[in-house]
Amino acid sequence: MNQVYEKVVKCYESIKDRIPLTPKVALVLGSGLGNYADTMDVKAEIDYSEIKDFPVSTVPGHAGKFIFGYVKGVPVVCMKGRVHYYEGYPISDVVLPARLMKMMGAEILFLTNASGGINPSFSAGSFMLIKDHISCFAPNPLVGANIDELGVRFPDMSKVYNPELLEIIRKTAKECDIPLHEGVYVQLTGPSFESPSEIKMLRTLGADAVGMSTVVEAIAANHMGMKICGISCVANLAAGMTDNPLTHEEVQEASNNAAPLFRKLITESIAAFV
């Protein structure tokens, strides 16, 4: 058995008897957005530290646990705090949680993150529906021997973000009167924020928002045949677009301020998925 796949299987086997439901939706919560889990009808929690050999998040604002419960009757597994490549984990560990949630039974991967706005029409606290992505310098999680149990060697990437799910989110935002931008999200490795010249480069490439996560998870989930959607909370304007220095605290503060609308948009979208 492929060693990467074997690790996913071992993680699943170690907790399968503690999973109280078969999730339909896997929800990943980004920086400052972890409190969404407080709105769920929670049935069980499993700390990452309780799962043998599972990567543990070390980032402030990332609690590091799986939460199982219901969102308006929809069974959901919620990843409260994600693992990042910049924490020093191999890329296979960074996407291990997504693969594990698929093994739990999840059909939809709903990704969220906090990002820096590159599109000049964005402002702090804006929401951006992710239409497509660019991976920049982050290792592709499919490099190495293909895991045939999960997917094909050369997966198509032309429609990573499911058009039907995106349309549901658009409609939900309109019904809830929540402004929603759309654009392309680019992932860099971090942990340093980007330089002004790098932001100019990314804008030239067609990116609207930049962050340190999400894309590698989407690649792994797409490989497995999951339906994927994502919303980015624009926590600040990227380097060079203002005179202000960038800080993680600013990202968390902006995300926290946007949390009430975020919770509403996520909740109503998940309810409309089924």
Secondary structure, 3 states (H helix, E strand, C coil): CCHHHHHHHHHHHHHHHHCCCCCCEEEEECCCCHHHHHHCEEEEEEEHHHCCCCCCCCCCCCCCEEEEEEECCEEEEEEECCCCHHHCCCHHHHCHHHHHHHHHCCCEEEEEEEEEECCCCCCCCEEEEEEEEEECCCCCCCCCCCCCCCCCCCCCCCCCECHHHHHHHHHHHHHCCCCCEEEEEEECCCCCCCCHHHHHHHHHHCCCEEECCCHHHHHHHHHCCCEEEEEEEEEEECCCCCCCCCCHHHHHHHHHHHHHHHHHHHHHHHHHHC
